Amino acid sequence: MICWPAPAKLNLFLHVTGRREDGYHLLQTVFQFLDYGDTLIFDVREDGIIQRTTPLNGVDAEHDLTLRAARLLQRHCGVTAGVDIGLEKRLPMGGGLGGGSSDAATTLVALNHLWDAGLNQEELATLGLTLGADLPVFIHGHAAWAEGIGEQFTPLELSEPWFVVLIPRVAVATKEIFSAPDLIRNAQPITIRAFLEGEGCNMLQPVVVKRYPEVAEALRWLERRVPARMTGSGGCVFAPFEERAAAQEVLRQLPSGWRGFVARGCNRSPLLERLDELNPVRQS
């Protein structure tokens, strides 16, 4: 049994540029990974049973995205083996760090390897998209400019700063935020060059701040020290630092009872690094 990483992601900016007839929102965003996240352990079994070995508070087995991903791959590829899945959960639910999607993506990548299911990266990403719009970016595993519903990628080479990430004690409901009447849905598209020159914001942030005072308080606290932003649909907020020591110093100042962590930005996902360790001749 080998530990597999399910890294967090940050949305360095997030614009909503439209809405499709099926209700999905059209986005522009930039994803970057962190060297921090959940950890999964897979123990392959021969009887075809797929089950989790650790409880996940608030999520029953029927709605567990990790189990759904394993069963989808098993069914799609006609796999007869099963698996016991253990999960060490660090990423908060409703935090905008992509925890559930990352867990599911790691499950697809790991079991494709362990079951020898034979799918390539593009096939895995297409399969993952049926479970959620965030899964393909975790499967591709590279920092990227994303458009469409978040599944159209242009790889980017970004600076890899240290980030302070604060975790407000609240779970933000993504569906609530995207259905909010005050969400601006017609932002003018920007270019990659404009983003790299400093343009862009998180258009969901004002909507979340209005509804979740815990997120507003975390942003105010962090912004008194350095420019900060919310990731995804919230509620985690983050700020970049050139030096790890400076980020850790800000984290040490957190008020009692607050939660957060320091992590390094990664243009290449720790998940791909693990896959390459197990299969050095794999072609990306």
C-alpha positions in Angstrom: 0.0 0.0 0.0 1.4 3.4 -1.0 0.2 6.9 0.0 -1.2 9.0 -2.9 -1.4 12.8 -2.6 -4.6 14.7 -3.3 -3.2 18.3 -3.4 -5.2 21.5 -2.8 -5.6 24.0 -5.6 -5.9 27.8 -5.5 -7.8 29.9 -8.0 -5.5 32.8 -8.5 -8.4 34.7 -10.0 -11.9 33.7 -11.1 -14.2 35.5 -13.5 -17.7 34.5 -14.6 -18.2 35.4 -18.2 -21.5 33.8 -19.0 -23.9 31.0 -18.4 -24.8 28.1 -20.6 -28.4 26.9 -21.3 -27.8 23.8 -19.1 -27.0 26.1 -16.1 -23.2 25.7 -16.1 -21.3 29.0 -15.7 -18.6 30.0 -18.2 -15.4 30.9 -16.4 -11.9 32.2 -16.7 -9.5 31.2 -14.0 -6.0 30.2 -13.2 -5.3 27.0 -11.2 -2.1 26.4 -9.2 -1.5 23.5 -6.9 -0.2 23.4 -3.4 2.2 20.9 -1.8 -0.5 20.3 0.9 -3.6 18.3 0.7 -5.4 15.0 1.6 -3.7 11.6 1.5 -5.3 8.4 0.1 -4.3 4.8 0.6 -5.6 2.1 -1.8 -5.5 -1.6 -0.9 -6.5 -3.6 -4.0 -8.8 -6.6 -3.4 -9.8 -9.4 -5.8 -13.6 -9.6 -5.0 -14.7 -6.5 -6.8 -15.9 -4.7 -3.7 -15.2 -1.0 -3.4 -15.4 0.5 0.1 -13.8 3.2 2.2 -12.0 2.2 5.4 -12.2 5.6 7.1 -15.4 7.6 7.9 -15.9 11.0 6.3 -18.1 13.1 8.6 -21.2 14.5 6.8 -20.7 12.4 3.6 -22.5 9.1 3.3 -21.1 6.4 1.0 -23.7 7.1 -1.7 -22.5 10.7 -2.2 -18.8 10.1 -1.6 -17.1 11.4 -4.8 -14.1 9.2 -4.2 -16.2 6.0 -4.1 -18.2 7.2 -7.1 -14.9 7.8 -9.0 -13.7 4.3 -8.2 -16.9 2.7 -9.3 -17.1 4.7 -12.5 -13.6 3.6 -13.5 -14.3 0.0 -12.6 -17.5 0.0 -14.7 -16.0 2.0 -17.6 -13.0 -0.3 -18.0 -14.7 -3.6 -17.0 -12.3 -4.1 -14.0 -13.1 -7.1 -11.9 -10.9 -6.1 -8.9 -12.0 -3.9 -6.0 -10.3 -1.7 -3.5 -10.4 -0.5 0.1 -9.8 3.3 0.2 -8.4 5.0 3.3 -8.5 8.8 3.4 -6.5 11.2 5.7 -8.6 14.4 5.3 -6.8 17.8 5.7 -8.7 19.9 3.2 -11.9 21.4 4.5 -15.2 20.8 2.8 -16.7 24.0 1.4 -13.3 25.7 1.4 -12.7 26.3 -2.3 -9.5 24.2 -2.3 -10.9 21.5 -4.4 -10.6 18.8 -1.8 -13.4 16.5 -3.0 -12.5 16.9 -6.6 -8.8 16.3 -5.8 -9.6 13.1 -3.9 -11.7 11.8 -6.8 -9.1 12.7 -9.3 -6.4 11.0 -7.3 -8.6 7.9 -7.1 -9.0 7.8 -10.9 -5.2 8.2 -11.5 -4.2 5.8 -8.8 -6.6 3.1 -9.6 -6.0 3.4 -13.3 -2.4 2.5 -12.4 -3.1 -0.1 -9.7 -5.8 -1.9 -11.7 -3.9 -1.5 -14.9 -7.1 -0.1 -16.5 -5.2 1.3 -19.5 -6.7 4.8 -19.9 -4.4 7.6 -20.9 -4.5 11.0 -19.3 -7.0 12.5 -21.7 -9.4 9.6 -21.3 -9.1 9.8 -17.6 -9.8 13.6 -17.7 -12.9 13.1 -19.9 -14.2 10.4 -17.5 -13.5 12.7 -14.5 -15.4 15.6 -16.1 -18.6 13.5 -15.8 -18.2 13.8 -12.0 -17.3 17.4 -11.8 -15.8 20.4 -13.7 -12.7 20.6 -11.4 -11.6 17.0 -11.9 -9.7 17.4 -15.2 -7.3 20.0 -13.9 -6.3 17.7 -11.1 -5.8 14.8 -13.5 -3.7 16.9 -16.0 -1.7 18.1 -13.0 -0.2 21.3 -14.4 -0.9 24.9 -13.4 -3.1 26.2 -16.0 -5.3 29.0 -17.4 -8.8 27.5 -17.7 -11.9 28.5 -19.6 -15.2 27.0 -20.6 -16.7 25.5 -17.4 -13.1 25.1 -16.2 -12.1 22.2 -18.5 -10.3 24.0 -21.3 -6.6 24.4 -20.3 -3.6 26.3 -21.3 -0.6 25.2 -19.2 1.2 28.1 -17.5 4.6 28.4 -15.9 4.1 30.7 -12.9 6.2 31.8 -10.0 5.9 29.3 -7.1 5.5 31.5 -4.0 4.7 30.4 -0.4 1.1 30.9 0.5 -0.7 31.5 3.8 -4.1 29.9 3.6 -6.7 30.7 6.2 -9.6 28.3 6.9 -12.7 30.1 8.2 -14.9 27.9 10.4 -17.7 27.7 7.8 -18.5 25.5 4.8 -19.6 27.6 1.8 -22.2 26.0 -0.4 -21.0 26.4 -4.0 -24.4 25.9 -5.5 -25.8 28.8 -3.3 -23.1 31.2 -4.5 -23.4 30.4 -8.2 -27.2 30.7 -8.0 -27.1 34.1 -6.1 -29.0 36.8 -7.9 -26.3 39.4 -7.2 -23.5 37.3 -8.8 -22.1 39.2 -11.8 -22.2 36.7 -14.8 -21.1 38.9 -17.7 -17.5 39.9 -17.1 -15.6 40.9 -20.1 -13.0 38.2 -20.9 -9.4 39.0 -20.2 -6.2 37.6 -21.7 -3.4 35.6 -20.1 -1.1 38.5 -20.6 -3.5 40.8 -18.7 -3.6 38.3 -15.8 0.2 38.1 -15.7 0.3 41.9 -15.6 -1.9 41.9 -12.5 -5.5 42.0 -13.7 -8.2 39.8 -12.4 -10.2 39.2 -9.2 -12.5 36.6 -7.7 -16.0 37.7 -8.8 -17.5 35.3 -6.3 -15.8 36.9 -3.4 -18.3 39.8 -2.8 -21.2 37.4 -2.9 -19.6 35.1 -0.3 -18.4 37.9 2.0 -22.0 39.3 2.1 -23.4 35.9 3.2 -20.6 34.5 5.3 -19.2 36.9 7.9 -16.5 34.4 8.9 -15.0 34.8 5.4 -15.2 38.6 5.6 -13.4 38.6 8.9 -10.6 36.3 7.7 -10.1 38.5 4.6 -10.0 41.7 6.7 -7.4 40.2 9.0 -5.1 39.0 6.2 -5.5 42.1 4.1 -4.2 44.2 7.0 -0.9 42.5 6.4 -0.7 41.8 2.7 -3.1 41.8 -0.3 -5.3 38.7 0.0 -8.0 36.9 -2.0 -10.6 34.1 -1.7 -10.1 30.9 -3.6 -12.9 29.3 -5.7 -16.3 29.7 -4.2 -14.8 30.0 -0.8 -14.4 30.2 2.0 -10.6 29.8 2.3 -8.6 33.0 1.7 -4.9 33.2 0.8 -2.0 35.5 0.2 1.4 34.9 -1.5 4.9 35.5 0.0 8.3 35.2 -1.6 9.8 33.7 1.5 8.6 30.8 3.7 9.7 32.5 6.8 7.5 35.6 6.1 4.5 33.4 5.5 5.1 31.4 8.7 5.4 34.6 10.7 2.0 35.8 9.5 0.5 32.4 10.4 2.0 32.6 13.9 0.0 35.8 14.4 -3.4 34.1 13.9 -5.9 34.8 16.6 -6.6 31.9 19.0 -9.0 29.4 17.6 -8.3 30.3 13.9 -7.0 27.7 11.5 -4.6 28.0 8.6 -1.5 26.6 7.0 1.5 27.5 4.9 2.2 25.7 1.6 4.3 26.1 -1.5 2.7 26.8 -4.8 3.4 24.0 -7.4 3.2 24.2 -11.2 3.4 20.4 -11.3 1.0 18.5 -9.1 2.5 16.3 -6.4 0.1 13.6 -7.8 2.1 13.5 -11.1 5.3 13.4 -9.1 4.0 10.3 -7.2 2.9 8.6 -10.5 6.4 9.2 -12.0 8.0 7.7 -8.9 6.1 4.5 -9.5 6.5 4.5 -13.3 9.5 6.5 -14.3 9.1 5.7 -18.0 5.5 7.0 -18.2 4.9 9.5 -20.9 3.0 12.6 -19.7 
